[in-house]
Amino acid sequence: MTNFTRECILFFTEVWYTYFGFTTAHIRILMNNLISIERLIKNAKKKGIDFGKGDPYNRLRYYTKMGWLPHTVRKKDKKGDVKGHYPAWALDHLILIEELKEKGLSNEEIAKRLSAKNKLVNFFDLLKDTNTRNLVLSYIAFGMIVIIFLTEMGLLKIGKTKDILFNPSITSVTAQILDSGNAFIPTNTDSVFIKTSFINRNMKVNVTFNQDYYPATRYWIEEIKDYEGFIIKLDSPVENNPDFNWWVTN
């Protein structure tokens, strides 16, 4: 074992015990950054959200039912009364929902946008928790120790071999292929447009049919639209949806 490897193991071992000073840790829902329903509605109105003539509570219940807002958490307020609370970031969600609705997005499109935002918010919320953050750091440290150990024992090889790294023929062929795919010519038609943004008029399109394209006898690339795609044309409409492989090279 080299001195460098030994020092790395000692360092990451120290990190392990420094940050992983507990025996078990569980990812938990953060309870420190919640906002009451009343406060959420009040802050939303300050931000310009119009709940209309209806009850704002019903609007929030509807959004929760749709999955656009999380379920409330029952918690005692300052007066000791048990009331429903939302995460503080629910206000940002409300603002985003109203913006998306004003743009005319469908419920399905709004749900997709919010789902992506929820995953990001939940991830950062988890990292705010000290135990969770320490657990992540400990796993990273332990993982690096394992990688160093396996590399030192010759059980794990990191990086490309010299043959692949310095073989000019393999590197050049791989670099030339910019995009590829599979498609077919629809029955009773003699052309099809292939979408690809990795193409312009200076590039070459290669096509190979996997089956007979009777009664046509030949085919060619009729047009290349820069960064949009290309049209493959046959001299006669086909009868049986012949499929083909294509690839673009520089």
Secondary structure, 3 states (H helix, E strand, C coil): CCHHHHHHHHHHHHHHHHHCCCCCCCCCCCCCCEEEHHHHHHHHHHCCCCCCCCCHHHHHHHHHHHCCCCCCEEEECCCCCEEEEEECCHHHHHHHHHHHHHCCCCHHHHHHHHHHHHHHHHHHHHHHCHHHHHHHHHHHHHHHHHHHHHHHCCCCCCCCCHHHHCCHHHHHHHHHEEEEEEEECCCCCCEEEEECCCCCCCCEEEEEECCCCCCCCCEEEEEEECCCEEEEEECCCCCCCCEEEEEEEC
